[in-house]
Amino acid sequence: RINIRTPFYARRTWFEYAPEYLRGYVPCPCCGYPTLKIRGGGECCTICRWHDTGQDDHDADQVFDGRNGDLTLTQARQNFSESPPDPDKQRLLSLYERLITVENAEMAEELWDEIEIIRRDGQGWPMA
């Protein structure tokens, strides 16, 4: 059963309805932050480390293809919501959170410039 009042759904919904602030990124199905270039493309989220195989709410209780171990999407979402984020990802998380409160596209662009620097420098990326 889906609880739309969780921080995950609030975050994902905001990002889904504000594409003008996302520079082409889409929300991760696990953590809800806009870290993926395409849904279902197998990318690994820089925040929660979920490998996106296209799984979402309709099949969140199934285990897919093994790239996420034996976790279902539902379990991974719960783990993310209950575990403190890695300290090295705190800056990236705070920038994503600030995107939710921006007042205009110019402010969003400034935040994305900072996000891109962190991503380019490898900070906040999962280790291969």
C-alpha positions as CSV (number, residue, x, y, z in Angstrom):
1,R,0.0,0.0,0.0
2,I,1.3,3.4,-1.0
3,N,1.5,6.2,1.6
4,I,1.6,9.4,-0.4
5,R,2.3,11.5,2.7
6,T,5.9,10.2,3.0
7,P,8.8,12.6,2.3
8,F,9.7,10.4,-0.6
9,Y,6.4,10.9,-2.4
10,A,6.3,14.6,-1.6
11,R,9.8,15.0,-3.0
12,R,9.2,12.9,-6.1
13,T,5.9,14.6,-6.8
14,W,7.5,18.1,-6.6
15,F,10.4,17.1,-8.9
16,E,8.0,15.4,-11.4
17,Y,5.9,18.6,-11.7
18,A,8.8,21.0,-11.9
19,P,10.8,19.7,-14.9
20,E,11.9,23.3,-15.7
21,Y,14.1,23.1,-12.6
22,L,15.7,19.7,-13.3
23,R,18.1,20.2,-16.3
24,G,16.7,17.0,-17.9
25,Y,17.2,14.8,-14.8
26,V,14.3,12.7,-13.5
27,P,13.6,11.5,-9.9
28,C,15.0,8.2,-8.7
29,P,12.3,5.7,-8.0
30,C,13.9,4.8,-4.7
31,C,14.9,8.1,-3.0
32,G,13.0,10.6,-5.2
33,Y,15.9,12.9,-5.9
34,P,16.5,14.0,-9.6
35,T,19.7,12.0,-10.2
36,L,18.9,10.0,-13.3
37,K,19.1,11.0,-17.0
38,I,16.5,8.5,-18.0
39,R,14.1,6.2,-16.1
40,G,14.8,2.5,-16.6
41,G,18.2,3.0,-18.1
42,G,20.1,1.0,-15.5
43,E,21.8,4.1,-14.0
44,C,22.9,4.0,-10.4
45,C,21.5,6.8,-8.2
46,T,24.2,9.0,-6.8
47,I,22.3,9.4,-3.5
48,C,20.8,6.0,-2.6
49,R,22.7,3.7,-5.0
50,W,19.6,2.1,-6.4
51,H,20.1,0.7,-9.9
52,D,17.1,1.9,-11.9
53,T,15.8,-1.0,-14.0
54,G,12.4,0.7,-14.6
55,Q,10.8,-0.7,-11.5
56,D,8.2,1.6,-9.8
57,D,5.1,1.5,-7.5
58,H,3.2,-1.1,-9.5
59,D,5.9,-3.7,-9.0
60,A,7.8,-2.3,-6.0
61,D,7.4,-5.5,-4.0
62,Q,9.2,-7.7,-6.6
63,V,13.0,-8.4,-6.8
64,F,14.3,-7.5,-10.2
65,D,17.5,-8.7,-12.1
66,G,19.9,-8.8,-9.1
67,R,21.7,-5.4,-9.6
68,N,20.0,-4.3,-6.3
69,G,20.8,-7.5,-4.6
70,D,17.8,-9.2,-3.1
71,L,16.1,-5.9,-2.2
72,T,12.7,-4.9,-3.4
73,L,12.1,-1.3,-4.3
74,T,9.8,-1.1,-1.3
75,Q,12.6,-2.4,1.0
76,A,15.2,0.0,-0.5
77,R,12.8,3.0,0.0
78,Q,12.3,2.1,3.6
79,N,16.1,1.6,4.2
80,F,16.8,5.0,2.6
81,S,14.1,6.7,4.7
82,E,15.3,5.1,8.0
83,S,19.1,5.4,7.5
84,P,21.1,8.5,7.8
85,P,22.7,9.5,4.5
86,D,26.4,9.1,4.1
87,P,28.3,12.2,5.4
88,D,30.0,12.6,2.0
89,K,26.5,13.0,0.4
90,Q,25.2,15.7,2.8
91,R,26.2,18.6,0.5
92,L,24.5,17.0,-2.5
93,L,21.4,16.2,-0.5
94,S,21.1,19.8,0.8
95,L,21.4,21.2,-2.8
96,Y,18.7,18.9,-4.0
97,E,16.5,19.9,-1.1
98,R,17.1,23.6,-1.8
99,L,15.8,23.0,-5.4
100,I,12.4,22.4,-3.9
101,T,12.3,25.9,-2.4
102,V,13.7,27.9,-5.3
103,E,11.7,30.9,-6.4
104,N,12.8,31.1,-10.0
105,A,14.8,29.3,-12.7
106,E,17.8,31.5,-12.2
107,M,18.2,30.3,-8.6
108,A,17.7,26.7,-9.8
109,E,20.4,27.1,-12.4
110,E,22.8,28.3,-9.6
111,L,22.1,25.2,-7.5
112,W,22.5,22.9,-10.5
113,D,25.9,24.5,-11.2
114,E,26.9,23.4,-7.7
115,I,25.4,20.0,-8.1
116,E,27.2,19.4,-11.4
117,I,30.5,20.4,-9.9
118,I,30.1,17.9,-7.1
119,R,28.9,15.2,-9.6
120,R,31.8,15.9,-12.0
121,D,34.4,15.8,-9.2
122,G,33.0,12.4,-8.1
123,Q,31.8,13.5,-4.7
124,G,28.6,11.7,-3.8
125,W,29.0,9.1,-6.6
126,P,28.8,5.5,-5.6
127,M,32.0,3.6,-5.8
128,A,32.3,1.2,-8.7
